[in-house]
Amino acid sequence: MHGSSSVPQELLAEIREFGGDMKETYGVPVEEIVKGIAHGVRKINIDTDIRLAMTGAIRRYMAENPGKFDPRDYLKPAREAAKKICLARFEAFGCAGRASQIKPMSLEKMADRYAKGELNQIVK
Amino acid sequence: MPLVSMRQLLDHAAENGYGLPAFNVNNMEQVWAICEAASQVDAPVIMQASAGARKYAGEPFLRHQILAALEAYPNLPIVMHQDHGQSPAVCMGAIRSGFTSVMMDGSLEADGKTTASYDYNVAVSKEVVKFAHSIGVSVEAELGVLGSLETMMGDKEDGHGAEGTMTREQLLTDPDQAADFVKQTNCDALAIAIGTSHGAWKFTKKPTGDILAIDR
């Protein structure tokens, strides 16, 4: 799914609170994406939500700490804010606990499976 | 753990009924955030590089940051995916530099802004599937044009997207055509147009059921 960021209102509010100019806008609610997953959506692109989270955190940090100038100081809260978004999406989409279930397959093996027709799409 | 193919993760997600967020990456802080979160909850990872990211950081920086994540988080299955490839050549270039998954967006012509014909889309997607699958790399294709049903305009975002006014038929993928497209191309994933648009400006009012559940 493309265009699937949720544009959380609290992130817009944080950006506005600390001097940002964001007009009224809405994304796709996480619960609607979860409904989509139940209907077969498997890949959900997320870009904007991380941008908003990082910008909100940086604006807040700079406003609250006008004397700081080391990029590490404001990038730390920015990456923590991005991590929070990632955690929430992994949990909501049902990804938690799945990594250790996956036994990595080499690309050679995948090529072999494509060649044998094992991965051909079944269209009803 | 080596980089894995996106198809392997998609199949696992389909078999177990879950969804995979695919995060765009541009810098170290984003790669770190995604992998720290994934590592904390044991989640598989798809990181993707958009045309805008390639322009900002350059392909070598993007690639090496994802490879750094592979080394720093050896327990995570990670897919390195190229978002919105505008031509078979762009996809070939990504594969050559180690991407394990590519998107061939043939919904637009190679200029990244002119809407393409269905036949063009099938042809370029098929071509990429042929060479990618021959070495085990997965392929995402796109059918339909992303844009706003409020304004009927295409969405130009991050250096990519349709320009100008669209029809409702263009902005909503036809399910029968989607079935035919997958049958003809054998792509691993298909991005469809369902009324959402890239970027922060998707809907001017809170989307309700009538905006999100659309009949065509």
Contacts between the chains, C-beta under 8 A, distances in Angstrom:
chain1	res1	chain2	res2	distance
A	1	B	191	7.4
A	1	B	194	7.6
A	1	B	196	7.3
A	2	B	142	7.5
A	2	B	146	5.8
A	2	B	191	4.9
A	2	B	196	6.8
A	2	B	198	6.5
A	3	B	146	5.5
A	3	B	155	7.3
A	3	B	196	3.2
A	3	B	197	4.7
A	3	B	198	5.1
A	3	B	199	7.8
A	3	B	202	6.3
A	4	B	196	6.2
A	5	B	200	7.5
A	5	B	202	7.7
A	7	B	200	5.8
A	7	B	202	6.6
A	22	B	200	7.6
A	23	B	201	7.9
A	24	B	204	6.6
A	24	B	205	7.8
A	25	B	200	5.7
A	25	B	201	5.2
A	25	B	202	6.7
A	25	B	203	7.0
A	25	B	204	6.8
A	26	B	202	6.3
A	26	B	203	4.3
A	26	B	204	7.5
A	26	B	205	6.7
A	26	B	206	5.1
A	26	B	207	5.7
A	27	B	200	7.6
A	27	B	202	5.2
A	27	B	203	7.4
A	28	B	196	5.9
A	28	B	202	6.9
A	28	B	207	6.8
A	28	B	212	7.2
A	29	B	207	7.0
A	32	B	207	7.5
A	32	B	212	5.4
A	33	B	19	7.2
A	34	B	19	7.7
A	36	B	19	7.6
A	37	B	17	7.6
A	37	B	18	6.6
A	37	B	19	3.8
A	38	B	17	7.6
A	40	B	14	7.6
A	41	B	19	5.9
A	42	B	10	5.1
A	42	B	13	4.8
A	42	B	14	5.9
A	42	B	19	5.8
A	42	B	20	6.1
A	42	B	189	7.0
A	43	B	6	7.6
A	43	B	10	6.7
A	43	B	19	7.3
A	43	B	20	5.4
A	43	B	22	5.2
A	43	B	46	6.9
A	43	B	140	7.3
A	43	B	189	5.6
A	44	B	19	5.4
A	44	B	20	6.9
A	44	B	21	5.2
A	44	B	22	6.7
A	45	B	21	7.8
A	45	B	22	5.0
A	45	B	24	7.2
A	45	B	48	7.5
A	45	B	83	7.5
A	46	B	21	5.0
A	46	B	22	6.9
A	46	B	23	5.3
A	46	B	24	7.3
A	47	B	23	7.3
A	47	B	24	3.9
A	47	B	50	7.3
A	47	B	158	7.7
A	47	B	198	7.6
A	48	B	198	7.8
A	48	B	199	5.9
A	48	B	200	5.0
A	50	B	23	6.6
A	50	B	24	7.5
A	50	B	30	6.1
A	50	B	33	7.2
A	51	B	200	7.6
A	52	B	200	6.9
A	54	B	29	7.2
A	54	B	30	7.8
A	75	B	29	5.3
A	78	B	29	6.0
A	79	B	29	4.1
A	79	B	30	7.5
A	79	B	32	5.4
A	79	B	33	4.7
A	79	B	36	8.0
A	80	B	33	7.6
A	82	B	29	6.8
A	82	B	30	6.0
A	82	B	33	3.6
A	82	B	34	7.6
A	83	B	32	7.9
A	83	B	33	4.1
A	83	B	34	7.8
A	83	B	36	5.2
A	83	B	37	4.8
A	84	B	37	7.9
A	85	B	33	7.8
A	86	B	21	7.2
A	86	B	23	6.7
A	86	B	33	5.7
A	86	B	34	5.1
A	86	B	36	7.9
A	86	B	37	3.5
A	86	B	38	7.1
A	87	B	37	4.4
A	87	B	40	6.6
A	87	B	41	6.4
A	89	B	21	4.4
A	90	B	21	6.6
A	90	B	37	6.1
A	90	B	38	6.5
A	90	B	41	5.2
A	90	B	43	4.1
A	91	B	41	6.5
A	93	B	18	6.0
A	93	B	19	3.9
A	93	B	20	6.8
A	93	B	21	5.9
A	94	B	16	7.8
A	94	B	17	7.0
A	94	B	18	3.2
A	94	B	19	6.5
A	95	B	18	5.9
A	95	B	19	7.5
A	95	B	20	6.4
A	95	B	21	7.2
A	95	B	38	7.9
A	95	B	41	7.2
A	95	B	43	3.9
A	95	B	44	6.4
A	96	B	41	4.1
A	96	B	42	6.3
A	96	B	43	5.8
A	97	B	41	7.2
A	97	B	42	5.0
A	97	B	43	7.8
A	98	B	12	6.9
A	98	B	13	7.7
A	98	B	16	7.0
A	98	B	18	6.6
A	98	B	42	6.9
A	98	B	43	6.1
A	98	B	44	5.5
A	99	B	38	6.8
A	99	B	42	4.6
A	99	B	43	5.6
A	99	B	44	4.9
A	99	B	45	7.8
A	99	B	75	6.8
A	99	B	76	5.6
A	99	B	77	5.8
A	100	B	42	5.4
A	100	B	75	7.2
A	101	B	12	7.1
A	101	B	16	7.8
A	102	B	4	7.4
A	102	B	8	7.0
A	102	B	9	7.0
A	102	B	12	5.6
A	102	B	44	5.9
A	102	B	77	4.8
A	104	B	1	5.3
A	104	B	2	6.0
A	104	B	4	4.9
A	104	B	8	7.4
A	104	B	77	5.6
A	105	B	4	6.8
A	105	B	5	7.1
A	105	B	8	5.4
A	106	B	2	6.8
A	106	B	136	7.3
A	107	B	5	6.1
A	107	B	100	6.4
A	107	B	135	6.2
A	107	B	136	3.3
A	107	B	137	6.5
A	108	B	136	6.2
A	109	B	136	7.0
A	110	B	5	4.8
A	110	B	7	6.5
A	110	B	8	6.9
A	110	B	136	3.4
A	110	B	137	7.8
A	110	B	138	7.6
A	111	B	133	6.9
A	111	B	134	6.2
A	111	B	135	5.4
A	111	B	136	3.7
A	112	B	136	7.7
A	114	B	133	4.0
A	114	B	134	7.4
A	114	B	136	6.8
A	115	B	133	7.9
A	115	B	134	7.6
A	119	B	7	6.5
A	119	B	133	7.8
A	119	B	188	7.6
A	120	B	186	6.0
A	121	B	182	5.1
A	121	B	183	6.9
A	121	B	186	5.5
A	121	B	187	7.5
A	123	B	179	5.0
A	123	B	182	5.4
A	123	B	183	4.5
A	124	B	179	7.7
